[in-house]
Amino acid sequence: MLRKQLLARKLKLESIIRSCSEWIKKAPKGYIVISKSHSCYRFYYKTTKNSSLGIKLDKEKDKALIKTLCLKDYYSRVLFVAKEELKKIKKVLDFEKKELIASIYEDLHPIRKSYITPLDIKLEDKIIAFVEDKGIDVKPEEGKYVIRTKRGEYVRSMAEYNIANSLLAAGIPYKYEFPYRAVDGHYLHPDFTVINKNTGEIFLWEHFGMMDKPDYVKNSFLYKINLYADDDIYIGKGLIAT
């Protein structure tokens, strides 16, 4: 039902956008400025933003032009809002389409499923798989795990403690120092690995807490950033850095 409503709204918005765009193309250049002086309204026609107050219009003689310019302003605002709403609807429809693809595998007979590796899975299944995945048994570098989080794991610093507790409070599934195999074959242990519950996108989260130390910048920050870049992972694209 929701999909039908969204599709209907999408068609309506596309029609509004076409109509407004065509109307604005034919409208006079410029816009109207309406000012109030005492109890009277005055109308000015401006052709550019940089022009002065503009050409004064007569309320009666220039009634048609005043109406046209007011309509142009209204249609321009409608056009902007309609385009923004259409973008959001397209995102929702695209997301639903992915869920529909995922449901094809879910509806198959178990025998058929046994011969198939699905191209996509439902979002809820992605989250479950993320939470249940224990990874491979690759130990992180030696270090002191001295602070116990509210979830029960031990972390290395107060900053990591705060991040872990914030993720837990926000209901965001996360893993602490979950092994990540870099393109060169080495295993990294990003401080946190998190999943976006709305999209299923997975992010690595590194907390670089000693950026005032040159050796740390070289051997930890730059080393990791370069390895992630080789895997097309950058800050803001698959990587969160604090």
C-alpha positions in Angstrom: 0.0 0.0 0.0 2.8 2.4 1.0 4.6 1.7 -2.3 1.5 2.5 -4.3 1.1 5.8 -2.5 4.7 6.7 -3.0 4.5 5.9 -6.7 1.3 8.0 -7.0 3.0 10.9 -5.2 6.1 10.5 -7.4 3.9 10.9 -10.5 2.2 13.9 -9.0 5.5 15.6 -8.1 6.9 14.9 -11.6 3.9 16.5 -13.1 4.2 19.6 -10.8 7.9 19.9 -11.6 7.2 19.8 -15.4 4.4 22.3 -15.2 6.3 24.8 -13.0 9.5 24.5 -15.0 7.7 25.1 -18.3 5.7 28.1 -16.8 8.9 29.7 -15.3 10.7 29.4 -18.7 8.0 31.6 -20.3 7.8 34.1 -17.4 9.4 37.5 -17.6 12.9 37.9 -16.3 13.3 39.1 -12.7 11.1 39.2 -9.7 8.8 41.4 -7.7 9.5 43.2 -4.4 6.5 44.2 -2.2 7.0 46.8 0.5 4.6 48.4 2.9 4.6 52.1 3.6 2.2 53.1 6.4 -1.0 51.4 5.2 -0.2 51.1 1.6 1.6 48.4 -0.4 4.1 49.3 -3.1 5.2 47.0 -5.9 8.7 47.1 -7.6 9.9 45.1 -10.5 13.6 44.0 -10.3 15.4 42.4 -13.2 18.5 41.4 -11.2 19.5 40.8 -7.6 22.1 43.6 -7.8 19.7 46.2 -9.2 18.4 48.9 -6.8 14.8 49.0 -5.6 13.6 48.5 -9.1 10.9 49.8 -11.3 7.8 51.0 -9.5 4.6 49.3 -10.7 1.1 50.7 -10.7 -1.3 48.5 -8.8 -4.0 48.9 -11.4 -2.2 49.5 -14.7 0.4 46.8 -14.1 -2.0 44.3 -12.4 -1.2 41.5 -15.0 2.6 41.9 -14.5 2.2 41.9 -10.7 0.2 38.7 -10.8 2.6 37.0 -13.2 5.6 37.9 -11.0 3.8 36.7 -7.9 3.0 33.5 -9.6 6.6 33.1 -10.7 7.8 33.5 -7.1 5.2 30.9 -5.9 6.0 28.4 -8.7 9.8 28.8 -8.1 9.3 27.9 -4.4 7.0 25.0 -5.3 9.5 23.7 -7.8 12.4 23.7 -5.2 10.3 21.9 -2.6 8.9 19.4 -5.1 12.4 18.5 -6.3 13.6 17.9 -2.8 10.5 15.7 -1.9 11.0 13.8 -5.1 14.6 13.0 -4.2 13.5 11.6 -0.9 10.7 9.5 -2.4 13.1 8.1 -5.0 15.5 7.0 -2.2 12.7 5.2 -0.4 11.5 3.5 -3.5 15.1 2.5 -4.4 15.5 1.0 -0.9 12.2 -0.9 -1.1 13.3 -2.2 -4.5 16.4 -3.7 -2.9 14.2 -5.3 -0.2 12.0 -6.8 -2.9 15.1 -8.3 -4.6 16.1 -9.8 -1.2 12.7 -11.3 -0.7 13.0 -13.4 -3.8 15.6 -15.6 -2.1 13.6 -15.7 1.1 10.6 -17.1 -0.8 12.5 -20.0 -2.5 12.1 -23.6 -1.4 14.9 -24.7 1.0 16.2 -27.1 -1.7 16.6 -24.3 -4.2 18.2 -22.1 -1.6 20.9 -24.7 -1.0 22.2 -24.2 -4.5 22.1 -20.4 -4.4 24.2 -17.7 -2.9 21.9 -14.7 -2.7 22.9 -11.5 -4.5 21.2 -9.5 -1.8 19.6 -10.2 1.6 17.0 -8.3 3.7 18.2 -5.6 5.9 17.2 -7.3 9.1 19.1 -10.4 8.0 22.2 -8.3 7.3 22.0 -6.9 10.8 21.6 -10.4 12.4 24.5 -11.7 10.3 26.7 -8.7 11.4 25.9 -9.3 15.1 26.4 -13.1 14.9 29.7 -13.0 12.8 32.5 -13.7 15.2 35.2 -13.3 12.5 38.4 -15.2 12.4 40.6 -15.8 15.5 43.3 -13.2 14.8 44.6 -11.5 18.0 45.1 -7.8 18.1 48.3 -6.2 19.2 49.1 -6.6 22.8 47.8 -3.9 25.0 46.1 -3.1 28.3 42.4 -3.6 28.4 41.6 -1.8 31.6 38.1 -0.3 31.4 34.9 -2.4 31.3 32.1 -1.0 29.2 28.4 -1.2 30.0 28.1 -4.1 27.5 30.8 -6.0 29.3 33.9 -5.9 27.1 37.2 -4.4 28.2 38.6 -1.5 26.2 41.9 0.4 26.2 41.0 3.9 27.0 38.3 6.2 28.4 37.6 7.5 24.9 36.9 4.0 23.7 34.7 3.5 26.8 32.7 6.5 25.9 32.3 5.6 22.3 31.2 2.0 23.1 28.6 3.2 25.7 27.3 5.8 23.3 26.8 3.2 20.5 25.1 0.9 23.0 22.8 3.7 24.2 21.9 4.6 20.6 21.1 1.0 19.8 23.8 0.8 17.1 25.2 -2.7 16.7 29.0 -2.7 17.0 32.1 -4.9 17.4 35.2 -4.0 19.3 38.5 -4.6 17.5 36.9 -6.9 15.0 39.6 -8.2 12.6 39.7 -6.6 9.1 41.9 -8.1 6.4 43.6 -5.3 4.5 44.5 -5.6 0.8 48.1 -6.4 1.6 47.0 -9.4 3.6 47.7 -7.9 7.0 45.0 -7.9 9.6 44.0 -4.6 11.2 41.8 -4.2 14.2 39.8 -1.0 13.9 38.6 0.2 17.3 35.0 -0.3 16.3 33.0 -1.8 13.4 29.4 -0.6 13.2 26.4 -1.1 11.0 23.8 1.4 9.9 20.5 -0.1 10.9 18.7 2.0 8.2 20.8 1.0 5.2 22.9 -2.0 6.2 26.1 -0.1 5.4 29.1 -1.1 7.5 31.6 1.4 8.8 35.0 1.0 10.4 35.6 3.4 13.3 39.1 4.4 14.3 39.8 6.6 17.3 43.2 8.2 16.9 43.9 9.4 20.4 47.5 10.4 20.3 47.8 12.6 17.3 50.2 14.9 19.2 52.9 12.2 19.0 54.8 12.1 15.6 55.6 8.4 15.9 51.9 7.6 16.4 50.9 9.7 13.4 53.4 7.9 11.2 53.1 4.3 12.5 49.4 4.2 13.3 47.4 7.0 11.7 49.1 7.2 8.3 49.8 3.5 8.2 46.1 2.6 8.6 44.7 5.5 6.5 46.9 4.4 3.6 45.9 0.7 3.9 42.2 1.6 4.0 42.7 3.9 1.0 44.1 0.9 -1.0 40.7 -0.8 -0.3 38.8 2.4 -1.4 37.9 3.2 2.2 38.2 6.8 3.2 37.2 9.1 6.0 33.5 9.7 5.3 33.3 6.7 3.0 33.3 3.6 5.0 35.5 5.0 7.7 34.8 7.2 10.7 37.8 8.8 12.4 37.8 10.6 15.8 
